[in-house]
Amino acid sequence: MVERVIATDAALDLIETLKKTHGDLMFHQSGGCCDGSAPMCYPAGEFKTGTNDVYLGEIGGAPVYIDGDQFEYWKHTQLIIDVVPGRGSGFSLEAPEGLRFLTRGRVFSDEEADQLEATGS
């Protein structure tokens, strides 16, 4: 099964660390406000998703959403959530850890794109 969003081992480790402090988490792929196009991590339910937000899947047990307009630009791409040293300028939970989440991308193959279309994902 093709996944629209995955995470590196480093990102999964940081998610587990954050869960110990904050409980369940959620992500919203930023569309340019505050921290550019960084994935923003919040306590579950703190960020209110809207009717235009698209559910991409889960990483480390945390749901990941993206604005529908931004999804249209990125729907051909698998989002890979990673971690890099440094501090983002947004409101994401990892800022005090001296790390920040970062989105990398990989274009789906034709076969993967066909599978996503066939399943309505």
N, C-alpha and C positions, 0 to 999 in steps of 0.2 A: 504494500500500500504506500502510495506517495504521500508524504507529509508536507504541508505548506510551511511549517515552522519546525526547526529543530534547534538544539543547543549543544555547544561544545561541553566537554567534561569540565572545563574551568567554570563555565557559566552554571552548570548544574551544581557544582560544589558551592558556588557563591549563593545560589538559590537556597540550598540546604542551610547554610549559615544564616541567611536572612530569615528563614522560616523559624529558626530557634528563637529569634528575638521578636519577630513581628507576627508569627502565625501564618495562616494561609496567605498566599500572594496572588497577584494578577499582573499582567503586562498590557500596556497599550503602546503600539508602535507610533511614536511621535511623528507628526506630519510637518514639523518645522518650527513649532513654537518652543521656546525655552532652550531646548538642547538639540536643535537641528533635527536629524532623523534618528535619534537614539531611541531604543526601546526603554520605556519608562516603567519602573517596577513600583507597585503600590501594595499596601495591605488589601486583601481581597475585599471588594465592595467599596473601597474608598474612591476610586475613579468611577464615575457614573457613565456607563456606556449608553450610547443613543441608538436610535433605530437605524442610523446610517453606518454604525460600526459592524465590521465583519469579524466573526470568530474564525481564527486561523488554526487553532489546535491548542495543545498544552506542551509546556516544557517544565520538567521537574514537578509535575502536578499542578502547575499554575496556568490558567487560561491566558491566551494571547489574542488580543483584538487589534484591528487596524481600521482607520476611517475608510468608508466605502469608496470615496473618491480616490484616495491614495491606493487602495487595493486595486483599482482599475489600472493604475500605472504599474503596479508590481505583481499582478496576478500571474505573470509568466515566470516568476522568480521564487525560489525557495529561500525563505529568510533563515539565516543561521545566526542565532544569538550567541555572542562571544563576550569575553571580558578582557579589558585592557587596563594597564595601570593609569592612574590619573583620576581626576575628579571632574565629573560633568557639572554643568551649571543649572541643571533642572532640579526637580523635586523627587527624583528617583531614590529609593531606599538605600542603594548601595553607596551613595556619596561618602558617608563617614568611614567606609571601609578602605578608602584610598584607591578604589577600583571603579570602573564604570562599564556598564553593558554597552555593547556595540553591535549593530546589525551588519552582517555580511550577506552577500547574496550569491545565488547560483541559478542560472537560467535552466528551467526544466527542459529535458529532452523532448522531442516530438512525441515519443511514446508516453512519457510521464504526463505531458499536457493532455494527450488524448484520454488517458486514464482519469485525470482530474475532471475533465469535461464529462466523461461517461458516468462518473459517480456523482456529478453535481457538486463537487467539493470546491 
